[in-house]
């Protein structure tokens, strides 16, 4: 008994340390949403033309530059009396109090007047549509509202937009109009609404899915609690560290990164836990002492879990090379999550398992009987089939994957407009569509062109001659008021700003495509001209995403290749695994395009989708090959490569497949958020992981290794031990 006291109390100490850390970091995790940054323009590098334009425009008018264009569309027959009535109502809007919904307590008055978040010196004015069937109101909402919060922690902008909608809906009903609040302010409010459940619904749904799968895997009423508890501790630790770093401005965090962090940590931690518990159960049959069994299990799983976690973390950190700050932010956020998951499973979970003892596996308690239950059952039969017909199997699966990969060339990753980014149809999206019926699509959100005053006339003519430009107006010292003299054009340091209203919605793909044409035409006149605004920002983000795809994907492949070579001591094995995972990635993109287009009917994919899918699929997909091939290498040293790969497949088949199902299910949970990008990413990673575990790792790789034999370990000495 004395021999067991030291490891027992060491395990107790580890548990207390982790629970103490969780007590510190847990409350910080709940504050993650308060340090998010969701401003698209801030994502771009300083050398982007739209960024340079924004910096110059800021010198013209602080008020005009610090606005979130918020538009109210009133559909109905317009006459002078109704136009006068809405203008009179607008005069009272600044004094209206912002209201919000408090949980269980109904609607409450915040006591905050609209005037606090309306740009000073701005005039509220209504404009009739050319067809006389609509009125447009532009509300100059201050950009400060994007980060302001109410006493209950909710964003002020969601409460303000809700109040505007209620007010305008009431006025419209009384005067024969149907109101729609849209524009960047309303779209941002609906986006915040989409992420409002990220702290609770996403977490609880993921926990429910993981719990259900673990109960099915272990068929135990208690064992599933330990890996899930360890995963939660890992998530709280990762969230706390991310919160501290984001609060101190060392990293950037947005709603998308926070959602991925939750999924990534819970999925990865559960995967590592499944591998550890499976090996521990196996060793309990061979050792009477649970401490000796854990030591043996630890020796078997430490290297693959460390290699797996390192591979994913390094792959995510390569995102630091991205030109977009949103991608750069996800890199360290995701890496922190993976490292936290890896450390927790390698320390806390072993401690919990040895403290609780064998009974935690009840009712299937592993006895000290030197029986290996993994050598029989379904995976033994699959291993037998691979052993009999390896060449036929790898050729068949390889050709099938190549056919699916061919559809990847049809992937429409050309970007999405803001309105297309939702899987649902919020009012801001409906309003944006209806706006096009009565006004130019870019109304209220013009493309900003910074030119020399002497060239203003020539540039205005050039802009109006371009297809897609509806009107051009110079920025003036104040807003124009009907009946009063037209204000002077604002000139700063010999420069003026021309506001070009586009025919298409400013965040649409067509509007983005017009930006390079506008720039090319104007730069011929003067290369120093700067073109900025909403459409230009979206275009520059797309270009930066394409640059990231070309740079980051090869770097990730190179680094993963190095890690695999060091882990397996073989160039041949590393090359084989890389090739199969890339093939699986390409096949997943092909299937994703077919599903997105023909089943989900998505309008397309974000330009960053291939990169995100690659990082998660290749980094996570290589995990299962690492788990398999490290065991195959271990067995090859004992019984030879061809026999070793079949045994490795047999003993790891169940646990790796279970891990794949868990990870696929956790990423599938992203689909509950009403955003196309996350829904597409969730499907692609979920399907790709299942493809890796069921086809690539179960059939293609074992069949190839079985056919190649010992040469797969070239240049290590193991290649001669057959």
Secondary structure, 3 states (H helix, E strand, C coil): CHHHHHHHHHHHHHHHHHHHHHHHHHHHHCCHHHHCCCCHHHHCCCCCHHHHHHHHHCCCCHHHHCEEEEEEEEECCCCHHHHHHHHHHHHHHCCCEEEEEECCCEEEEEEEEHHHHECCCCCCCEEECCCCCEEEEEEEEEHHHHCCECCCCCEHHHHHHHHHHHHHHHHHHHHCCEEEEEHHHHHHHHHHHHHCCCCCHHHHHHHHHHHHHHHHHHCCCCHHHHHHHHHHHHHHHHHHHHHHHHHCCCCCCCHHHHHHHHHHHHHHHHHHHHHHHHHHHHHHCCCCCHHHHHHHHHHHHHHHHHHHHHHHHHHHHHHHHCCCHHHHHHHHHHHHHHHHHHHHHHHHHHHHHHHHCHHHHCCCCCCCCCCCHHHCCHHHHHHHHHHHCHHHHHHHHHHHHHHHHHHHHHCCCCCCCCHHHECCCCHHHHHHHHHHHHCCCCCCCCEEEEEEHHHHHHHHHHHHCCCCEEEEEECECCCCCCCCCCCCECCECCEEEEEEEECCCCCCHHHHHHHHHHHHHHHHHCCCCEEEEHHHHHHHHHHHHHHHHHHHHHHHHHHHHHHHHHHHCEHHHHHHHHHHHHHHHHHHHHHHHHHHHHHHCCCCCCCCHHHHHHHHHHHHHHHHHHHHHHHHHHHHHHHCHHHHHHHHHHHHHHHHHHHHHHHHHHHHHHHHCCEHHHHHHHHHHHHHHHHHHHHHHHHHHHHHHHHHHHHHHCECHHHHCC
